[in-house]
């Protein structure tokens, strides 16, 4: 018991799971003992973890369910019983990522209609598969619904109590750690394995204790706290580690604040950020609809198994791998950008920082605008009026769900600021694409009941729907006149959004600067119309009677926020949401779907197609990659968005050509995310991001060189030629390959393009696992080495041998056609990963369980 009491709370959850699931095969007694001996075994051993449940969103959920449907087909063809193919772990799938903002699709019936085929597949899945629940569209975001409705905190299964825990295919799954529920995001391939009853294998993690002290500035929002904590943890190098919060400052944070902080942990590299359950959590659960009996059982159980954090100063704190201290007193308002979420800018320095970005050379922050052009303006006619666009002008302003909507205070702050702005006579210029995409109906409920929703609407922030929109690239197109003016004047136009991701070109190809900000600041910058403003000394605009209105004149006080929150964010909203969840929506309830054991594939479908994985994944991985050409020569920080875009399908892309050949018009293309159930579209969409920088091309474009012919082609067309010629391909990359959201298609797509290995300086952890899971070898250059130091041009052919006795992190030799030989590290962390790779990846391994 002494060892148990010294364990971090998050490690205690891992220990409980190992004891409860110990079967001597997948989970062994030695695994439980290793976890108990965490202090000496951390990072030195692999341990299994069996989550209590799985959460999927539809972008990654649909390929998972399509794979399940294909497995049933394969089992039937092999003479087995397809009915046996079902999830073994409770799984919830939320249809939430399909929303595409478009001026002709604000009619929700139309939005539902163009996704009908996918929705019918989900409806079929809900009917024929056991142990899966489908949350219908127009209900809420996966991470939001997970937090507000699906979370149990403590599971009660046949009178057996155990902690709630979850893995999800949404990068925001970590939000639930703010409720004291251990959870993190995984790739679709890993999620499928968990759904089938396989434990996750992970290195016993280091746990960084983050001690919060002091009190935050009244003007600092949850976003400011999030970004400050993010900065401290990024500097502390918490990549691949658990973070756990403790200290006097923790009790000052509401559950909404905690979930906001926990939600951002993928941005600083941690696996998760855990807030143990305490009295603040219990008060929240009471408002969230937990009845008295359930609350009492939850509290009694957690205290009994020592998973309840006490506020008493005499209570013993766990031991941590290291401790990071954050003083809340030091936190001031920040935004992040213009290209990366880790680049924080103090609001009071925004104007000067943007000026510096104009001067700086093109790169992670700079735009390299000539000094004589920095004050250029471009006149543009729009809706009968003339406007002038200049560098720093805001053209997209989006208040969206990521990070923020779980926290009523920041959303109410945006609403109250809008109310005061309208009452003062301020407005937003009509060409700015404004939108409000709440994470759930609860958010709309409290914005409406507090009386601020009409004021947001008057400023252009109308509710566009419940789902991922601007954050995943599904923004409405800018007016043509505005686009032309931006391109004509080479204007550095800006987007401001209250999300977590701001990769360059993600919102719109002509919007080069994108800033993450709190909801009230999104509204403020929309009113100002520019980011080149000093809020302290310059007015937002002119109000009634020609009066200058400053931000301080309309910024809501903490007391105002507290009063409105108390009156509007009440338990009735949670009850209303749960009633809505249980009833579903009318269109979903009336939607017809087949009930056959096997899915009736429509050969004409452009949304749902039986994937080719089970045709291709029939043999083990090759013992060697011989004479491979380099398909792409990439640099640092290549994101999964570069590899497999989720947003709109460009009209000139290979995917667009395919869809056009099927008789579809551009209006019917929808998004890549919506078509993840069609491998033909997704393969053509691989590396189709307009901001992909391939060193063979020398400028951002989804192109590459097919070396045997010397042609410059779309990446898909080049890969297709290589496969027809029987030539394997590899990818060369720099640091942090696979950064960003976990997407199984970021691995599946390259696999179907014929990629056999990736040679990079470093990898994002989840993406590395995804590559192994699909059968692509993740190889890493030795420390201090990269293609430049090795003198590689990428035009060579490469040969790599994989010995039969392949072991974790083994050094392998790579030979080139020019005679150069160098060594790389095979980034397999354990024997299970090697087994999966040798068996052609997780999909093949899982399929064989049924075959």
LINNOR-V923471 format. One line per field, one symbol per residue. burial: I if it has 16 or more other C-alpha atoms within 10 Angstrom, else O. A space follows every 10 residues. Layout:
burial->???
This chain:
burial->OOOIIIIIII IIIIIIIIOO IIOOOIIIOO IIOIIIOIIO IIIOOIIIII IIIIIIIIII IIIIIIIIII IIIIIIOOOO OIOOIIIIII IIIIIIIIII IOOOIOOOOO IIOOIIIIII IIIIIIIIII OIIIIIIIII IIIIIIIIIO IIIIIOOOOO OIIIIIIIII IIIIIIIIII IIIIIIIIII IIIIIIIIII OOIIIIIIII IIIOOIOOOI IIIIIIIIII IIIIOOOIII IIIIIIIOII IIIIIIIIII IIIIIIIIII IIIIIIIIOI IIOIIOIIII OOOIIOOIIO IIOOOOIIII OOOOOOIOII IOIIIIOIOO IIIIIIIIII IIIIIOIIOI IOIIIOIIII OOOOIIIOIO OOOIOOIIOO OOOOOOOOII IIIIIIIIII IIIIIIIIII IIIIIIIIII IIOIOIIIIO IIIIIIIIII IIIIIIIOOI IIIIIIIOII IIIIIIIIII IIIIIIOIOO OIIOIIOOII IIIIIIIIII IIIIIIIIOI IIIIIIIIII IIIIIIIIII IIIIIOOOII IOIOOOOOII IOOIIIOOOO IOOIIOOIIO OOIIIOIIOO IOOIOOOIOO OOIOOOIIIO OOOOOIIIII IOIIOOIOOI IOOOIIIIII IIIIIIIIII IIIIIIIIII OOIIIIIOIO OOOOOOOOII IIIIIIIIII IIIIIIIIII IIIIIIIOOO IIIIIIIOOO OOOIIIIIII OIIOOOIIII IIIIIIIIII IIIIIIIIII IIIIIIIIII IIIIIIIIII IIIIIIIIII IOOOOIIOOO OOOIIIIIII OIOOOIIOOI IIOIIIOOOO OOIIIIIIII OOIIIIIIII IIIIIIIOOI I
